[in-house]
Amino acid sequence: MGDQERITVEVSTDAESKPSEVLLYLNESGLEALIRELQALSKSNDHFHCFAREWGEPDDVLCVKPYSASGITVGHLKVLFRPDDWDQEYYPHLFEDRK
């Protein structure tokens, strides 16, 4: 595409200033980068990080400029692949309500 990858993770708040929603904004290159990273996840490659450019290298993709005036952006996003068999072993409480 040619444009710089841009991903913005913004947390909106409710009337009581409590986090209520996570919004993910992507440009074309950011979408392609996120899809690539997600498709690469596996049991042997179980996570990836996205950092804000302001935190490190200019190639980092997170943008910390919020879209909304009240939005709070995230400077580090860690995405973890969690297969059910791992979670059943290490976090069985996640399955307590499943029938």
N, CA, C and O atoms as CSV, one atom per row, in Angstrom:
chain,resi,resn,atom,element,x,y,z
A,1,MET,N,N,0.807,-1.192,0.000
A,1,MET,CA,C,0.000,0.000,0.000
A,1,MET,C,C,0.856,1.265,0.000
A,1,MET,O,O,0.493,2.259,-0.629
A,2,GLY,N,N,1.979,1.232,0.695
A,2,GLY,CA,C,2.849,2.383,0.703
A,2,GLY,C,C,2.701,3.281,1.912
A,2,GLY,O,O,3.642,3.989,2.272
A,3,ASP,N,N,1.537,3.269,2.549
A,3,ASP,CA,C,1.394,4.124,3.731
A,3,ASP,C,C,1.937,3.415,4.967
A,3,ASP,O,O,2.053,2.190,5.000
A,4,GLN,N,N,2.263,4.201,5.968
A,4,GLN,CA,C,2.829,3.643,7.190
A,4,GLN,C,C,1.733,2.910,7.968
A,4,GLN,O,O,0.613,3.403,8.102
A,5,GLU,N,N,2.075,1.729,8.476
A,5,GLU,CA,C,1.120,0.956,9.272
A,5,GLU,C,C,0.651,1.796,10.456
A,5,GLU,O,O,1.452,2.430,11.142
A,6,ARG,N,N,-0.673,1.789,10.682
A,6,ARG,CA,C,-1.213,2.538,11.810
A,6,ARG,C,C,-2.338,1.740,12.451
A,6,ARG,O,O,-3.329,1.389,11.811
A,7,ILE,N,N,-2.151,1.470,13.722
A,7,ILE,CA,C,-3.166,0.796,14.534
A,7,ILE,C,C,-3.360,1.658,15.775
A,7,ILE,O,O,-2.395,1.997,16.461
A,8,THR,N,N,-4.590,2.005,16.055
A,8,THR,CA,C,-4.897,2.764,17.263
A,8,THR,C,C,-5.831,1.927,18.121
A,8,THR,O,O,-6.904,1.524,17.673
A,9,VAL,N,N,-5.422,1.671,19.349
A,9,VAL,CA,C,-6.263,0.972,20.317
A,9,VAL,C,C,-6.732,2.041,21.295
A,9,VAL,O,O,-5.938,2.644,22.017
A,10,GLU,N,N,-8.051,2.258,21.298
A,10,GLU,CA,C,-8.611,3.328,22.120
A,10,GLU,C,C,-9.638,2.736,23.081
A,10,GLU,O,O,-10.473,1.920,22.692
A,11,VAL,N,N,-9.564,3.156,24.327
A,11,VAL,CA,C,-10.519,2.719,25.343
A,11,VAL,C,C,-11.455,3.891,25.603
A,11,VAL,O,O,-11.019,4.989,25.951
A,12,SER,N,N,-12.741,3.642,25.428
A,12,SER,CA,C,-13.708,4.689,25.753
A,12,SER,C,C,-14.228,4.442,27.159
A,12,SER,O,O,-14.156,3.326,27.674
A,13,THR,N,N,-14.747,5.481,27.766
A,13,THR,CA,C,-15.248,5.374,29.140
A,13,THR,C,C,-16.727,5.725,29.185
A,13,THR,O,O,-17.249,6.415,28.309
A,14,ASP,N,N,-17.386,5.235,30.222
A,14,ASP,CA,C,-18.805,5.540,30.403
A,14,ASP,C,C,-18.958,6.843,31.188
A,14,ASP,O,O,-17.980,7.549,31.434
A,15,ALA,N,N,-20.175,7.147,31.572
A,15,ALA,CA,C,-20.463,8.396,32.284
A,15,ALA,C,C,-19.744,8.488,33.626
A,15,ALA,O,O,-19.542,9.582,34.152
A,16,GLU,N,N,-19.358,7.337,34.179
A,16,GLU,CA,C,-18.649,7.308,35.468
A,16,GLU,C,C,-17.139,7.194,35.279
A,16,GLU,O,O,-16.409,6.907,36.228
A,17,SER,N,N,-16.680,7.417,34.063
A,17,SER,CA,C,-15.256,7.344,33.701
A,17,SER,C,C,-14.661,5.947,33.865
A,17,SER,O,O,-13.451,5.806,34.040
A,18,LYS,N,N,-15.494,4.924,33.811
A,18,LYS,CA,C,-15.015,3.546,33.850
A,18,LYS,C,C,-14.833,3.045,32.421
A,18,LYS,O,O,-15.626,3.385,31.544
A,19,PRO,N,N,-13.805,2.247,32.177
A,19,PRO,CA,C,-13.623,1.701,30.826
A,19,PRO,C,C,-14.867,0.938,30.392
A,19,PRO,O,O,-15.394,0.115,31.140
A,20,SER,N,N,-15.330,1.218,29.183
A,20,SER,CA,C,-16.564,0.574,28.739
A,20,SER,C,C,-16.429,-0.148,27.402
A,20,SER,O,O,-17.207,-1.054,27.106
A,21,GLU,N,N,-15.458,0.242,26.605
A,21,GLU,CA,C,-15.369,-0.298,25.250
A,21,GLU,C,C,-13.941,-0.148,24.749
A,21,GLU,O,O,-13.262,0.833,25.055
A,22,VAL,N,N,-13.496,-1.122,23.982
A,22,VAL,CA,C,-12.202,-1.034,23.320
A,22,VAL,C,C,-12.464,-0.913,21.821
A,22,VAL,O,O,-13.157,-1.736,21.225
A,23,LEU,N,N,-11.899,0.120,21.236
A,23,LEU,CA,C,-12.053,0.367,19.807
A,23,LEU,C,C,-10.707,0.153,19.130
A,23,LEU,O,O,-9.672,0.580,19.643
A,24,LEU,N,N,-10.723,-0.500,17.994
A,24,LEU,CA,C,-9.511,-0.788,17.245
A,24,LEU,C,C,-9.636,-0.104,15.885
A,24,LEU,O,O,-10.478,-0.480,15.070
A,25,TYR,N,N,-8.799,0.897,15.648
A,25,TYR,CA,C,-8.790,1.634,14.391
A,25,TYR,C,C,-7.568,1.201,13.595
A,25,TYR,O,O,-6.462,1.136,14.132
A,26,LEU,N,N,-7.768,0.903,12.307
A,26,LEU,CA,C,-6.682,0.410,11.457
A,26,LEU,C,C,-6.710,1.121,10.113
A,26,LEU,O,O,-7.779,1.316,9.535
A,27,ASN,N,N,-5.542,1.510,9.614
A,27,ASN,CA,C,-5.497,1.897,8.213
A,27,ASN,C,C,-5.218,0.631,7.402
A,27,ASN,O,O,-5.083,-0.450,7.975
A,28,GLU,N,N,-5.130,0.751,6.081
A,28,GLU,CA,C,-4.965,-0.430,5.225
A,28,GLU,C,C,-3.718,-1.226,5.597
A,28,GLU,O,O,-3.768,-2.450,5.715
A,29,SER,N,N,-2.607,-0.532,5.780
A,29,SER,CA,C,-1.351,-1.224,6.098
A,29,SER,C,C,-1.386,-1.816,7.504
A,29,SER,O,O,-0.833,-2.889,7.744
A,30,GLY,N,N,-2.037,-1.114,8.432
A,30,GLY,CA,C,-2.185,-1.636,9.787
A,30,GLY,C,C,-3.023,-2.905,9.803
A,30,GLY,O,O,-2.722,-3.849,10.533
A,31,LEU,N,N,-4.075,-2.921,8.993
A,31,LEU,CA,C,-4.916,-4.115,8.876
A,31,LEU,C,C,-4.107,-5.282,8.336
A,31,LEU,O,O,-4.179,-6.390,8.868
A,32,GLU,N,N,-3.342,-5.040,7.286
A,32,GLU,CA,C,-2.513,-6.106,6.706
A,32,GLU,C,C,-1.502,-6.629,7.721
A,32,GLU,O,O,-1.286,-7.837,7.817
A,33,ALA,N,N,-0.879,-5.722,8.481
A,33,ALA,CA,C,0.113,-6.133,9.483
A,33,ALA,C,C,-0.551,-6.964,10.582
A,33,ALA,O,O,-0.010,-7.987,11.002
A,34,LEU,N,N,-1.717,-6.527,11.044
A,34,LEU,CA,C,-2.411,-7.261,12.098
A,34,LEU,C,C,-2.830,-8.649,11.611
A,34,LEU,O,O,-2.683,-9.631,12.340
A,35,ILE,N,N,-3.344,-8.735,10.403
A,35,ILE,CA,C,-3.729,-10.038,9.851
A,35,ILE,C,C,-2.514,-10.960,9.761
A,35,ILE,O,O,-2.595,-12.133,10.125
A,36,ARG,N,N,-1.397,-10.437,9.280
A,36,ARG,CA,C,-0.159,-11.242,9.192
A,36,ARG,C,C,0.232,-11.794,10.553
A,36,ARG,O,O,0.534,-12.979,10.696
A,37,GLU,N,N,0.222,-10.911,11.559
A,37,GLU,CA,C,0.605,-11.325,12.916
A,37,GLU,C,C,-0.379,-12.357,13.472
A,37,GLU,O,O,0.036,-13.342,14.083
A,38,LEU,N,N,-1.664,-12.138,13.265
A,38,LEU,CA,C,-2.667,-13.085,13.766
A,38,LEU,C,C,-2.536,-14.442,13.083
A,38,LEU,O,O,-2.643,-15.480,13.737
A,39,GLN,N,N,-2.306,-14.440,11.783
A,39,GLN,CA,C,-2.175,-15.700,11.055
A,39,GLN,C,C,-0.926,-16.468,11.451
A,39,GLN,O,O,-0.876,-17.686,11.280
A,40,ALA,N,N,0.077,-15.789,11.973
A,40,ALA,CA,C,1.322,-16.443,12.388
A,40,ALA,C,C,1.217,-17.073,13.774
A,40,ALA,O,O,2.102,-17.834,14.166
A,41,LEU,N,N,0.164,-16.775,14.518
A,41,LEU,CA,C,0.027,-17.338,15.866
A,41,LEU,C,C,-0.156,-18.850,15.808
A,41,LEU,O,O,-0.848,-19.382,14.940
A,42,SER,N,N,0.484,-19.523,16.757
A,42,SER,CA,C,0.387,-20.979,16.861
A,42,SER,C,C,0.841,-21.371,18.265
A,42,SER,O,O,1.214,-20.513,19.065
A,43,LYS,N,N,0.809,-22.642,18.553
A,43,LYS,CA,C,1.281,-23.088,19.866
A,43,LYS,C,C,2.773,-22.808,20.051
A,43,LYS,O,O,3.227,-22.631,21.182
A,44,SER,N,N,3.520,-22.767,18.990
A,44,SER,CA,C,4.956,-22.485,19.116
A,44,SER,C,C,5.285,-20.998,18.952
A,44,SER,O,O,6.413,-20.583,19.215
A,45,ASN,N,N,4.331,-20.213,18.530
A,45,ASN,CA,C,4.478,-18.758,18.374
A,45,ASN,C,C,3.211,-18.141,18.953
A,45,ASN,O,O,2.325,-17.703,18.220
A,46,ASP,N,N,3.141,-18.117,20.298
A,46,ASP,CA,C,1.858,-17.887,20.960
A,46,ASP,C,C,1.507,-16.441,21.289
A,46,ASP,O,O,0.459,-16.187,21.883
A,47,HIS,N,N,2.356,-15.490,20.915
A,47,HIS,CA,C,1.999,-14.093,21.174
A,47,HIS,C,C,2.808,-13.138,20.302
A,47,HIS,O,O,3.836,-13.495,19.727
A,48,PHE,N,N,2.305,-11.924,20.229
A,48,PHE,CA,C,3.071,-10.863,19.588
A,48,PHE,C,C,2.752,-9.552,20.287
A,48,PHE,O,O,1.750,-9.429,20.992
A,49,HIS,N,N,3.622,-8.580,20.076
A,49,HIS,CA,C,3.486,-7.257,20.683
A,49,HIS,C,C,3.374,-6.201,19.596
A,49,HIS,O,O,3.968,-6.326,18.525
A,50,CYS,N,N,2.610,-5.170,19.885
A,50,CYS,CA,C,2.612,-3.943,19.087
A,50,CYS,C,C,2.914,-2.812,20.064
A,50,CYS,O,O,2.323,-2.730,21.141
A,51,PHE,N,N,3.833,-1.954,19.677
A,51,PHE,CA,C,4.208,-0.826,20.528
A,51,PHE,C,C,3.940,0.486,19.811
A,51,PHE,O,O,3.889,0.542,18.582
A,52,ALA,N,N,3.772,1.523,20.588
A,52,ALA,CA,C,3.629,2.867,20.034
A,52,ALA,C,C,4.979,3.336,19.512
A,52,ALA,O,O,6.018,3.031,20.096
A,53,ARG,N,N,4.960,4.067,18.426
A,53,ARG,CA,C,6.195,4.609,17.857
A,53,ARG,C,C,6.952,5.412,18.904
A,53,ARG,O,O,8.181,5.376,18.960
A,54,GLU,N,N,6.218,6.126,19.723
A,54,GLU,CA,C,6.840,6.968,20.747
A,54,GLU,C,C,7.581,6.144,21.799
A,54,GLU,O,O,8.384,6.692,22.554
A,55,TRP,N,N,7.327,4.861,21.859
A,55,TRP,CA,C,7.956,3.983,22.832
A,55,TRP,C,C,9.231,3.329,22.316
A,55,TRP,O,O,10.002,2.763,23.091
A,56,GLY,N,N,9.453,3.406,21.001
A,56,GLY,CA,C,10.602,2.655,20.503
A,56,GLY,C,C,10.972,3.020,19.095
A,56,GLY,O,O,11.224,4.183,18.781
A,57,GLU,N,N,11.001,2.023,18.258
A,57,GLU,CA,C,11.464,2.178,16.886
A,57,GLU,C,C,10.399,2.838,16.005
A,57,GLU,O,O,9.206,2.718,16.284
A,58,PRO,N,N,10.814,3.520,14.965
A,58,PRO,CA,C,9.848,4.152,14.063
A,58,PRO,C,C,8.982,3.148,13.295
A,58,PRO,O,O,7.947,3.521,12.743
A,59,ASP,N,N,9.399,1.876,13.256
A,59,ASP,CA,C,8.600,0.853,12.574
A,59,ASP,C,C,7.429,0.358,13.405
A,59,ASP,O,O,6.568,-0.359,12.896
A,60,ASP,N,N,7.386,0.732,14.679
A,60,ASP,CA,C,6.277,0.290,15.525
A,60,ASP,C,C,4.978,0.874,14.992
A,60,ASP,O,O,4.979,1.942,14.380
A,61,VAL,N,N,3.870,0.177,15.220
A,61,VAL,CA,C,2.635,0.495,14.507
A,61,VAL,C,C,1.560,1.201,15.327
A,61,VAL,O,O,0.649,1.792,14.747
A,62,LEU,N,N,1.635,1.161,16.649
A,62,LEU,CA,C,0.563,1.765,17.424
A,62,LEU,C,C,0.643,3.280,17.391
A,62,LEU,O,O,1.717,3.871,17.503
A,63,CYS,N,N,-0.507,3.882,17.236
A,63,CYS,CA,C,-0.616,5.331,17.249
A,63,CYS,C,C,-1.281,5.721,18.569
A,63,CYS,O,O,-2.298,5.137,18.943
A,64,VAL,N,N,-0.725,6.690,19.267
A,64,VAL,CA,C,-1.283,7.084,20.566
A,64,VAL,C,C,-2.135,8.353,20.484
A,64,VAL,O,O,-2.538,8.894,21.513
A,65,LYS,N,N,-2.407,8.824,19.277
A,65,LYS,CA,C,-3.311,9.967,19.116
A,65,LYS,C,C,-4.738,9.434,19.080
A,65,LYS,O,O,-5.096,8.692,18.166
A,66,PRO,N,N,-5.565,9.806,20.073
A,66,PRO,CA,C,-6.924,9.267,20.113
A,66,PRO,C,C,-7.809,9.831,19.007
A,66,PRO,O,O,-7.606,10.956,18.548
A,67,TYR,N,N,-8.774,9.053,18.591
A,67,TYR,CA,C,-9.755,9.500,17.615
A,67,TYR,C,C,-10.785,10.412,18.272
A,67,TYR,O,O,-11.250,11.368,17.651
A,68,SER,N,N,-11.142,10.129,19.512
A,68,SER,CA,C,-12.144,10.943,20.205
A,68,SER,C,C,-11.476,11.759,21.305
A,68,SER,O,O,-10.430,11.382,21.834
A,69,ALA,N,N,-12.094,12.871,21.633
A,69,ALA,CA,C,-11.530,13.767,22.645
A,69,ALA,C,C,-11.416,13.094,24.006
A,69,ALA,O,O,-10.508,13.406,24.776
A,70,SER,N,N,-12.328,12.175,24.309
A,70,SER,CA,C,-12.306,11.519,25.620
A,70,SER,C,C,-11.645,10.139,25.585
A,70,SER,O,O,-11.576,9.457,26.608
A,71,GLY,N,N,-11.158,9.727,24.409
A,71,GLY,CA,C,-10.552,8.408,24.273
A,71,GLY,C,C,-9.191,8.323,24.935
A,71,GLY,O,O,-8.437,9.296,24.976
A,72,ILE,N,N,-8.896,7.157,25.446
A,72,ILE,CA,C,-7.600,6.859,26.062
A,72,ILE,C,C,-6.939,5.820,25.170
A,72,ILE,O,O,-7.508,4.757,24.923
A,73,THR,N,N,-5.743,6.122,24.688
A,73,THR,CA,C,-5.070,5.180,23.796
A,73,THR,C,C,-4.089,4.301,24.568
A,73,THR,O,O,-3.704,4.599,25.699
A,74,VAL,N,N,-3.707,3.230,23.924
A,74,VAL,CA,C,-2.827,2.230,24.506
A,74,VAL,C,C,-1.489,2.280,23.773
A,74,VAL,O,O,-1.457,2.330,22.544
A,75,GLY,N,N,-0.386,2.267,24.521
A,75,GLY,CA,C,0.943,2.304,23.927
A,75,GLY,C,C,1.573,0.936,23.731
A,75,GLY,O,O,2.622,0.817,23.097
A,76,HIS,N,N,0.936,-0.103,24.277
A,76,HIS,CA,C,1.459,-1.468,24.132
A,76,HIS,C,C,0.269,-2.405,24.044
A,76,HIS,O,O,-0.612,-2.390,24.904
A,77,LEU,N,N,0.249,-3.214,23.009
A,77,LEU,CA,C,-0.777,-4.228,22.827
A,77,LEU,C,C,-0.072,-5.571,22.748
A,77,LEU,O,O,0.821,-5.760,21.921
A,78,LYS,N,N,-0.466,-6.494,23.595
A,78,LYS,CA,C,0.067,-7.858,23.549
A,78,LYS,C,C,-1.096,-8.778,23.227
A,78,LYS,O,O,-2.099,-8.800,23.941
A,79,VAL,N,N,-0.959,-9.532,22.156
A,79,VAL,CA,C,-1.986,-10.476,21.719
A,79,VAL,C,C,-1.473,-11.871,22.006
A,79,VAL,O,O,-0.386,-12.250,21.569
A,80,LEU,N,N,-2.274,-12.641,22.752
A,80,LEU,CA,C,-1.867,-13.995,23.153
A,80,LEU,C,C,-2.812,-15.031,22.571
A,80,LEU,O,O,-4.032,-14.905,22.677
A,81,PHE,N,N,-2.241,-16.047,21.958
A,81,PHE,CA,C,-2.990,-17.195,21.465
A,81,PHE,C,C,-3.143,-18.169,22.622
A,81,PHE,O,O,-2.147,-18.614,23.194
A,82,ARG,N,N,-4.372,-18.501,22.970
A,82,ARG,CA,C,-4.638,-19.362,24.116
A,82,ARG,C,C,-5.513,-20.540,23.683
A,82,ARG,O,O,-6.739,-20.439,23.739
A,83,PRO,N,N,-4.915,-21.651,23.254
A,83,PRO,CA,C,-5.705,-22.825,22.888
A,83,PRO,C,C,-6.521,-23.322,24.083
A,83,PRO,O,O,-6.092,-23.211,25.231
A,84,ASP,N,N,-7.686,-23.863,23.798
A,84,ASP,CA,C,-8.554,-24.340,24.873
A,84,ASP,C,C,-7.868,-25.354,25.781
A,84,ASP,O,O,-8.068,-25.328,26.995
A,85,ASP,N,N,-7.052,-26.260,25.203
A,85,ASP,CA,C,-6.418,-27.265,26.061
A,85,ASP,C,C,-5.469,-26.620,27.069
A,85,ASP,O,O,-5.360,-27.097,28.198
A,86,TRP,N,N,-4.781,-25.545,26.682
A,86,TRP,CA,C,-3.929,-24.842,27.639
A,86,TRP,C,C,-4.774,-24.201,28.730
A,86,TRP,O,O,-4.472,-24.321,29.917
A,87,ASP,N,N,-5.829,-23.522,28.315
A,87,ASP,CA,C,-6.671,-22.842,29.298
A,87,ASP,C,C,-7.395,-23.826,30.214
A,87,ASP,O,O,-7.580,-23.548,31.399
A,88,GLN,N,N,-7.802,-24.963,29.679
A,88,GLN,CA,C,-8.436,-25.964,30.537
A,88,GLN,C,C,-7.469,-26.460,31.605
A,88,GLN,O,O,-7.880,-26.756,32.728
A,89,GLU,N,N,-6.191,-26.552,31.262
A,89,GLU,CA,C,-5.195,-27.006,32.226
A,89,GLU,C,C,-4.806,-25.906,33.215
A,89,GLU,O,O,-4.746,-26.154,34.419
A,90,TYR,N,N,-4.544,-24.701,32.723
A,90,TYR,CA,C,-3.993,-23.639,33.567
A,90,TYR,C,C,-5.030,-22.637,34.090
A,90,TYR,O,O,-4.810,-21.988,35.113
A,91,TYR,N,N,-6.141,-22.516,33.394
A,91,TYR,CA,C,-7.183,-21.554,33.792
A,91,TYR,C,C,-8.563,-22.210,33.704
A,91,TYR,O,O,-9.421,-21.738,32.958
A,92,PRO,N,N,-8.784,-23.286,34.451
A,92,PRO,CA,C,-10.050,-24.021,34.318
A,92,PRO,C,C,-11.275,-23.187,34.691
A,92,PRO,O,O,-12.388,-23.509,34.275
A,93,HIS,N,N,-11.087,-22.139,35.455
A,93,HIS,CA,C,-12.239,-21.299,35.839
A,93,HIS,C,C,-12.895,-20.656,34.606
A,93,HIS,O,O,-14.053,-20.244,34.670
A,94,LEU,N,N,-12.175,-20.569,33.505
A,94,LEU,CA,C,-12.756,-19.990,32.291
A,94,LEU,C,C,-13.855,-20.879,31.724
A,94,LEU,O,O,-14.661,-20.423,30.912
A,95,PHE,N,N,-13.898,-22.131,32.137
A,95,PHE,CA,C,-14.840,-23.085,31.568
A,95,PHE,C,C,-15.940,-23.481,32.551
A,95,PHE,O,O,-16.769,-24.332,32.231
A,96,GLU,N,N,-15.962,-22.886,33.724
A,96,GLU,CA,C,-16.922,-23.272,34.762
A,96,GLU,C,C,-18.368,-23.055,34.349
A,96,GLU,O,O,-19.233,-23.831,34.754
A,97,ASP,N,N,-18.662,-22.036,33.562
A,97,ASP,CA,C,-20.035,-21.744,33.179
A,97,ASP,C,C,-20.461,-22.436,31.891
A,97,ASP,O,O,-21.622,-22.341,31.493
A,98,ARG,N,N,-19.547,-23.121,31.245
A,98,ARG,CA,C,-19.885,-23.818,29.992
A,98,ARG,C,C,-20.540,-25.150,30.297
A,98,ARG,O,O,-20.151,-25.860,31.224
A,99,LYS,N,N,-21.509,-25.460,29.523
A,99,LYS,CA,C,-22.195,-26.751,29.710
A,99,LYS,C,C,-22.058,-27.593,28.479
A,99,LYS,O,O,-22.566,-28.713,28.438
